[in-house]
Each structure stands twice: as structure tokens, then as C-alpha cells.
């Protein structure tokens, strides 16, 4: 069965414009089970997901009763994944799922704990300029506090051994969009084995949920204080 080895987690909050294509692309490129976490969307995302379950038998949906944030949705996915490996990516079509099998192979063949993408290593990066500046600042700060040059600290497409994710105490990770920077800091601080591969990064579908200033400050705090 597709879901025996890998679960791909997709956090969803008001992604009605892109969720159907996202699920379709995952099924076309990855041999996996899919776990969609609906973070109390107010648009038609849940209705679309329920319809997609009839088409894709490997799709599970967990719908939260209140909106708790991107990080909280991912943590729900982590704690409900029963496969040996787990992966995640956003539902806005910025990340392509074709990189997941590449990362999974790297993790398996090199006995790694995790792998993730570098949005600055591919041929295309459609990230808005202000976000590029902010993410590069995070990379610089991360180097100052860890001594490790990580070209993309806040990338949201990754693969983990599930047992390795549990070493990071996912329940205590932040609930917001800044969760990814905290995850990166814990990976380094707790000495997990990892590799990073280049990827393209497309323009997003729908409106961004990022609070440019507020989330940036939270990410900075994570880089400084997370252990």
C-alpha cells in the first residue's frame, strides 16, 4: 500500500484555490499516504478535501475545531503519522512535491535523520523581495548563533524519519509560522544528521498568511533561544 512507508503532511488554512492541484501533484510524484490538516478554514477548503477523499483513497483529513496556526497544524500531523518516514509541504503550490522522493532516498541511503530543500539553490525563486531579505537575515543570524551555514533555515518542504522527529519534542514547538526556524535550530542543537538539496520555489496561489514583521521577530527569537 502507498501509505506503508511515508506520510506527507499538508497544513491547510483557506487554500481553496490550490489544494486540489497540490493533492494531485503529490499523488503524481510521491508514493505515500497524505494527511491533510485543515486548520479551521473559513473558505471551501474542507468541502474540497472531502470530495478529494473519494478520489484518493490514500488521503486522510483531520479538521481542527479552531484555528491554531501553521505550526500547530504541522504538529497535529507529526503526532498522527504512523509511518517510518514523514514529510511536509505547503498547500499553496510554492513547493513542488517532486523533491520529496529525492530527499527520502537521501535519508534512507545515507542513514540521515532528515533532509530539506534550499529555495536559493534552484533555477527559480519567486519569493517576494522583502521576504528574501528577511530569510537571508535569518540565515546570517543562524550562522552567528550556531556556527553552521544553513542556506535556507525556514524552508517548509522536508523529510524526516518519524523517530528522529520525536527527538525534537514536536509538542513544544511554536504554533505559528515561526515553527520552522525553531525546528531548524533544534535539528542543529540536538545534532541530527541532515542534508539539504536545491529546489525551485514558485509564486504562491492565494493570499499569504505571513505577518512580515511579527513572524520575523518570532523567528529571530527562535534562532537565539531554541535548544
C-alpha positions in Angstrom: 0.0 0.0 0.0 1.1 3.6 -0.7 1.0 4.7 2.9 3.1 1.9 4.4 6.4 3.9 4.5 5.8 7.6 4.1 3.2 10.1 5.2 3.1 13.6 3.5 1.5 16.2 5.8 -0.2 19.2 4.2 -1.3 22.0 6.6 -4.2 23.9 5.2 -5.8 27.2 6.1 -8.0 28.8 3.4 -6.3 27.2 0.4 -9.4 26.6 -1.8 -7.5 27.9 -4.9 -4.7 25.4 -4.8 -5.5 22.4 -2.6 -6.9 20.2 -5.3 -3.8 20.7 -7.5 -1.5 20.2 -4.5 -3.0 16.8 -3.6 -3.0 15.8 -7.3 0.7 16.7 -7.6 1.6 14.8 -4.5 -0.1 11.7 -5.8 1.6 12.0 -9.2 5.1 12.3 -7.8 5.2 10.6 -4.4 4.3 7.0 -3.3 2.8 7.9 0.0 -0.2 8.4 2.3 -1.4 12.0 2.5 -2.5 13.6 5.8 -4.3 17.0 5.2 -4.7 19.1 8.4 -7.5 21.6 7.9 -6.8 24.4 10.4 -10.4 25.5 10.7 -10.6 27.0 7.2 -13.4 29.5 6.6 -13.5 29.0 2.8 -14.3 25.9 0.8 -11.1 24.0 1.7 -12.7 21.4 3.8 -15.5 20.8 1.3 -12.9 20.3 -1.4 -10.9 17.9 0.8 -13.9 15.8 1.5 -14.6 15.5 -2.2 -10.9 14.6 -2.9 -11.1 11.7 -0.4 -13.5 10.0 -2.7 -10.9 10.2 -5.5 -7.7 9.5 -3.5 -8.0 6.6 -1.1 -4.6 7.4 0.5 -5.9 10.8 1.6 -6.8 11.3 5.3 -8.2 14.6 6.6 -8.1 15.9 10.2 -10.1 19.1 10.7 -9.3 21.2 13.7 -12.2 22.9 15.6 -10.4 26.2 15.9 -7.6 27.9 14.0 -4.3 27.4 15.9 -1.7 28.2 13.3 0.6 26.7 10.8 2.9 25.1 13.4 0.0 23.7 15.3 -1.3 22.1 12.2 2.0 20.5 11.4 2.4 19.2 14.9 -1.0 17.6 14.7 0.3 15.9 11.5 3.5 14.8 13.2 1.7 13.2 16.1 -0.8 11.4 13.8 1.8 9.9 11.4 2.3 6.2 11.9 4.7 5.6 9.1 8.5 5.2 9.3 9.1 8.5 7.4 7.1 11.7 7.3 7.3 14.7 5.0 5.5 18.0 4.8 5.0 20.9 2.3 2.6 23.8 1.9 -0.6 23.7 0.0 -0.1 27.0 -1.9 1.9 25.5 -4.8 5.1 27.2 -3.9 6.9 23.9 -3.2 6.8 21.1 -5.7 6.4 17.5 -4.3 8.8 16.1 -6.9 11.6 16.8 -4.4 10.2 14.6 -1.7 11.3 11.2 -3.3 14.8 12.7 -3.8 15.0 13.7 -0.1 13.5 10.4 1.1 16.2 8.5 -0.9 18.9 10.6 0.6 17.7 10.0 4.1 17.4 6.2 3.6 20.6 5.7 1.7 22.8 7.9 4.0 21.2 6.9 7.3 20.1 10.5 7.9 17.6 11.9 10.3 16.1 14.4 7.9 16.6 16.4 4.7 15.1 19.6 3.3 15.2 22.0 0.4 17.1 25.2 -0.3 14.9 27.6 -2.2 18.0 29.6 -3.2 19.7 26.7 -4.9 17.3 26.1 -7.8 16.7 27.9 -11.0 13.6 29.7 -9.9 12.8 31.6 -6.8 9.5 33.7 -6.9 9.7 34.8 -3.3 8.9 38.5 -2.8 12.0 40.6 -2.3 11.1 41.7 1.2 10.9 38.0 2.3 14.2 37.2 0.6 15.9 39.9 2.6 14.2 38.6 5.8 15.1 35.0 5.2 18.7 35.9 4.3 18.9 37.8 7.6 17.7 34.7 9.5 20.4 32.7 7.7 23.1 35.1 8.8 21.8 35.2 12.4 21.6 31.4 12.4 25.3 31.2 11.5 26.2 33.6 14.3 24.4 31.5 16.9 25.2 28.0 15.7 28.4 28.3 13.6 26.5 26.4 10.9 25.8 27.9 7.5 22.4 26.7 6.5 21.4 28.3 3.2 17.6 28.0 3.9 16.6 28.0 7.6 12.9 28.5 7.0 12.1 26.1 4.2 8.8 24.3 4.5 9.4 21.2 2.4 11.2 18.5 4.4 11.5 14.7 5.0 12.1 13.1 8.4 12.5 9.7 10.0 9.5 9.8 12.3 11.5 8.6 15.3 14.0 11.4 14.6 11.2 14.0 14.6 10.2 12.7 18.0 13.7 13.5 19.3 12.9 17.2 18.6 10.0 17.2 21.1 7.5 18.5 18.5 4.7 19.1 21.0 6.7 22.1 22.4 7.5 23.7 19.0 5.7 27.0 18.4 2.2 27.0 16.9 2.8 29.8 14.4 4.6 30.3 11.1 7.9 30.6 13.0 7.8 27.0 13.9 10.1 26.1 11.0 13.0 28.3 12.3 12.6 26.6 15.7 12.7 23.2 14.0 16.0 24.1 12.2 17.6 25.3 15.5 16.7 22.0 17.3 18.0 19.9 14.4 21.4 21.6 14.8 21.4 21.8 18.6 20.4 18.2 19.0 22.9 17.0 16.4 20.5 15.4 13.9 22.1 14.2 10.7 20.8 16.1 7.6 21.3 17.0 4.0 20.0 20.0 2.0 19.1 19.9 -1.7 18.4 22.7 -4.2 14.8 23.3 -5.2 12.8 25.8 -7.3 10.3 28.0 -5.4 7.1 29.2 -7.3 4.8 32.1 -6.7 2.1 31.2 -4.2 -1.6 30.8 -5.0 -3.9 32.8 -2.8 -3.1 35.3 -0.1 -0.1 34.9 2.3 -0.7 34.3 6.0 2.7 35.6 6.9 2.9 38.6 9.3 6.1 40.1 7.9 7.3 41.9 11.0 5.7 39.9 13.8 6.7 36.5 12.4 10.2 37.7 11.6 10.7 38.8 15.2 9.5 35.4 16.4 11.9 33.6 14.0 14.8 35.7 15.4 13.9 34.7 18.9 13.8 31.1 17.9 17.2 31.3 16.4 18.6 32.8 19.5 16.9 30.9 22.3 15.7 27.5 20.9 17.5 24.4 22.2 
